[in-house]
Amino acid sequence: MRDKASVLIYSCDSYADIWGPFFTLFFRYWKSPYPVYVTAESEQCMHPEVMTINTDGDSWTERIRAAVEQIPTEYVIGMCEDMFFRRGVRQGIIDKCIAWMDEDESIACFNFEKEYDWILPSRYPHFGRKPSGMHYQYSCQPTLWRRSILEKLLDCKMSAWEWEMSSASAPDECEFLIWNGPASDLVFEYGYHDNQWCGIQKGKWVLRDVGPLFEKEGIRVDFTQRGYV
């Protein structure tokens, strides 16, 4: 099962300075059984367990789609580089989700965001179904995707924010599932709850969040280089 998925970190050259703290916490809290990739235009990630995929294009979706096309596995766990892990990843839940996707080809993704109150019931424990045509049908927050569907959904020219707000090309026959279990059992805990910014906001450090976190984790960062909120 664990050779069926890869991890793809959505990033770019201008965020390469974040890779150090991100991957420190990533591998501290997740002994990922999957290959790990990060996207950039020309920068190279020097972490020995991370492969860089260099792509170009006029839009975020074009660059990410070009990266997804180079990943050989059936499933892709995608997320951004400004989501700093706080505790161990729930690998057992990911394993269950992959098994469910193997059994049901209509599942487009399992979105591992915090729970919402507007989702519909589903037959999968601790997951609900996103209503068809809603905003945030797609998400840049941690999500297990069926790679073939993700490729199709990225076949456009949009920024990351435009893509998340668009659902026009979502196949009607596909199910988009999202976490509906306790917040304490989130698969990936990266500090985002109740619409509170964590990590990075509009390109700046959220110091009230990462300051105590990095101090606790022994991570040294020059916050003045990027600036902070």
Summary of the structure (lengths in Angstrom):
residues: 229
radius of gyration: 16.8
end to end distance: 41.8
largest distance: 49.2
contacts: 682
relative contact order: 0.17
helix: 31%
strand: 20%
